[in-house]
Amino acid sequence: MTRAVSIAAFALLVASLACSSVRTHYDYDPNADFERWRTYAWYEAESYPAGSPRLDNPLLHGRIVNAIDRALTAHGFTQAEDDATPDFYVDYHLSMDRRLDVRTVNRMYHGGSARRSWGARGWGGVAWTETRVSEVEEGTMLIDLVDVEARQLVWRGNGTRRLPRNLQGDRLTRTVDEAVNEILRQFPPDR
């Protein structure tokens, strides 16, 4: 019974660690003074087309901007008034790549009761290896935070995840929110 409980607890731990499908990384300037930051504004620059109609989409852009606004608000930041100078600018970039996903699985078939068919030790059966190859799309989102006073990039987070096909509506909004929240989870950085 104790062993079964231990195995179940371990399975829950593994499942909770694997819950997020977004792989994230971040980097920052260790000399940046994030403590003084209170307000932000969106960086007004030319758009950076990703070269994909799926990514170069005004509806997707709106979802990303709203998700970043919500995440920054949750971290205690407010958007600067139109005529006020913000403490930092926010910008994001998207890209999409295709890659091969290769998965190899070892399989085994036991034909009937191992004790009856193969003796007391239970060894036997047929084993084989199966390899599957498929092409997958991965999307990457970069979120840049630029210190207005220093006029330089001081924090960059990125998240990469496999792009499901045919995401739309509320499911797309939840996927964007998950990606943004995972990327900004480590902002501001702990020192």
Secondary structure in CASP SS format (residue, H / E / C, confidence):
PFRMAT SS
TARGET T0000
AUTHOR 0000-0000-0000
METHOD secondary structure of the structure
MODEL  1
M C 1.00
T H 1.00
R H 1.00
A H 1.00
V H 1.00
S H 1.00
I H 1.00
A H 1.00
A H 1.00
F H 1.00
A H 1.00
L H 1.00
L H 1.00
V H 1.00
A H 1.00
S H 1.00
L H 1.00
A C 1.00
C C 1.00
S C 1.00
S C 1.00
V C 1.00
R E 1.00
T E 1.00
H E 1.00
Y E 1.00
D E 1.00
Y E 1.00
D C 1.00
P C 1.00
N C 1.00
A C 1.00
D C 1.00
F H 1.00
E H 1.00
R H 1.00
W C 1.00
R C 1.00
T E 1.00
Y E 1.00
A E 1.00
W E 1.00
Y C 1.00
E C 1.00
A C 1.00
E C 1.00
S C 1.00
Y C 1.00
P C 1.00
A C 1.00
G C 1.00
S C 1.00
P C 1.00
R C 1.00
L C 1.00
D C 1.00
N C 1.00
P H 1.00
L H 1.00
L H 1.00
H H 1.00
G H 1.00
R H 1.00
I H 1.00
V H 1.00
N H 1.00
A H 1.00
I H 1.00
D H 1.00
R H 1.00
A H 1.00
L H 1.00
T H 1.00
A H 1.00
H C 1.00
G C 1.00
F C 1.00
T E 1.00
Q E 1.00
A C 1.00
E C 1.00
D C 1.00
D C 1.00
A C 1.00
T C 1.00
P C 1.00
D C 1.00
F E 1.00
Y E 1.00
V E 1.00
D E 1.00
Y E 1.00
H E 1.00
L E 1.00
S E 1.00
M E 1.00
D E 1.00
R E 1.00
R E 1.00
L E 1.00
D E 1.00
V E 1.00
R E 1.00
T E 1.00
V E 1.00
N E 1.00
R E 1.00
M E 1.00
Y E 1.00
H C 1.00
G C 1.00
G C 1.00
S C 1.00
A H 1.00
R H 1.00
R H 1.00
S H 1.00
W H 1.00
G C 1.00
A C 1.00
R C 1.00
G C 1.00
W C 1.00
G C 1.00
G C 1.00
V E 1.00
A E 1.00
W E 1.00
T E 1.00
E E 1.00
T E 1.00
R E 1.00
V E 1.00
S E 1.00
E E 1.00
V E 1.00
E E 1.00
E E 1.00
G E 1.00
T E 1.00
M E 1.00
L E 1.00
I E 1.00
D E 1.00
L E 1.00
V E 1.00
D E 1.00
V C 1.00
E C 1.00
A C 1.00
R C 1.00
Q E 1.00
L E 1.00
V E 1.00
W E 1.00
R E 1.00
G E 1.00
N E 1.00
G E 1.00
T E 1.00
R E 1.00
R E 1.00
L C 1.00
P C 1.00
R C 1.00
N C 1.00
L C 1.00
Q C 1.00
G H 1.00
D H 1.00
R H 1.00
L H 1.00
T H 1.00
R H 1.00
T H 1.00
V H 1.00
D H 1.00
E H 1.00
A H 1.00
V H 1.00
N H 1.00
E H 1.00
I H 1.00
L H 1.00
R H 1.00
Q H 1.00
F C 1.00
P C 1.00
P C 1.00
D C 1.00
R C 1.00
END
